[in-house]
Amino acid sequence: MNPIITLKDLSFSYEKDWILDDINLSVPKGAFVAVIGPNGCGKSTLLKTICRMLLPQKGSIQIKGKDINQYGHRELAREVAIVHQHANANFGLTCEEMVMMGRYPYQTTWKWENKEDSKIAKECMIYCGVWEFRRRSMSELSGGEFQRLMIAKALAQQTEIVLMDEPVASLDLKYQIEILRLCKKLINEKGITIIAPIHDINLAIQFSDLTIIMNKGKIVEYGETRETISHTNIENLYDIKVKQVVDAEENIYYFPAI
Amino acid sequence: MKKITGKTGYIMLALFVLWLLCAMVSLTMGAAQVTVKEVVSALMGQSSDSSLSTIIMDVRLPRIVGATVVGMALATSGTSMQALFRNPMADPFILGTSSGAALGIAVGMVLGIYSGMLGFGLISIMGFIFAIAATMLVMSLGRISGRMSNTGILLSGIVVSSFLLSIISLLYVFNHDKIASIYLWTMGGFNGVSWDKIQLITLPIIIGVIFLSLKAREFNAITLGEDYAAGIGMNVEGFKKTTMIVTAMLVAFSVFVSGIIGFVGIIVPHLMRMIFGVDHKRMILLSAMGGGIFLLVCDTLSRVILQSGEIPVGIVTSLFGAPFFLLILRRTKPENML
């Protein structure tokens, strides 16, 4: 099966040090790919290069077999959506107006939102469980509700690829599970490919199909999650001792050995 | 204060009626008191009193149109800059446009270039050129690592403005005899505005306002963050560049007619946001209309407050606008602010 995203010899730097260093990656369609690694290892930068917010100095990126530089701005946003870790939530748009922005790639200067756009936005909001908030200002939402709203916006872009920058960071346990279940639902029901840096390795094990382990701008391991996230890899990655716990259903959990 | 959420069309119609009322009141007020009936007959070209007709048609009416168009330009520019830089204090003057214009005018006055070109004073044209040049300078200095940086542009704008204003101060020091005329011009006003100038600025300003209003979705997106805007398919760099050039043109055309009028670009957008909410799809056009009405009212006050002569309109915009603005500010919900 042809990969939906291919990165070849990709390197990126802001000034002199490489933030991404010679990255090679193939992501299959419909996979949930977790990215783990210490802070500053290049996880967010990787996402930003895949959606062309940052331009790499070396290498190439292909989305559905086509070089990323051959896509127009709107055209690329019809293929790749991104859910950012931070957005100005205090801007007083209503939730419905916010999700409607996901339809921007399908509009032009003269063609603004139409009934079809409203219908799609409504469907996406219902799917993500935020339709009841449609009239509320997005500044009134809790962290978990806001994250669901941002996923609904990404869904309204109708892309096959959704990049999520630490989607469960700063959420409580209930919302962490809720958001990751929603991600799995997107993959299973809509065939969307998700790449998401996740700090909690236990959540990555439970929800992702593939895992990229990054360190100092390089991919050190990439493969099936259960094989990639191993006791040795985690100890080497974070330079700490970890304990491995296996429950009755043979789920594996890792905890720092304090 | 709860925001007004009616249909934008109705609100615009209401604002247009308000503008018509203000314009009618403005036409009747001034050194020569005129009745509404006399105004209407002069506007219809049926007035038998030619001096009255001249006052209405060639003195007050161009002034009303000028104040309205300039108010629209300044308020729209302010709205755009605040969204672009996600900074409530940003307005076109922070880009160095006004200080550039002021320097151009000051240099013209010092050199005594009072000749005209195409019916316009060369001094005004110098102001226009310097305004555009200063903005371009700020745009090029505000690039960090090859990309336009918000912080870089704001800081460059402040530094370039201070630098240009220092040159103007130096000109004051060496040209005592011309201080009064330069200073008065920098205060801004519509005294003696002619139809020729109004004709020149109206079309470009209206085109600029329409252009920016067509970019409302982009302003909404960029207010949420540049990464966010890029993520939904916006060409962020191109949008920033275009917006800055269009706003600089709007301000330069305004300065060309009225000199420097501060405060409108800050107060009107905030006022309209507080009343009608933050969505730029309605905000840009409502700001334009609000700016037109605000400056028309201020200009009318500037020429009727004193029995003899008039006070610069920039003083009125601050005196009249500041307390009103603070009153609304105290009653506004945080989400209706930028």
Interface residues (C-beta under 8 A of the other chain):
Chain A: Y14 E15 K48 C51 R52 M53 H73 R74 E75 L76 A77 R78 A81 I82 H84 H86 A87 N88 N90 F91 G92 L93 E97 M101 G102 Y104 P105 Q107 T109 W110 W112 S137 S139 E140 K153 Q157
Chain B: R86 S145 L214 R217 N220 A221 T223 L224 G225 D227 Y228 A230 G231 I232 G233 M234 N235 G277 V278 D279 K333 P334 E335 N336 M337 L338
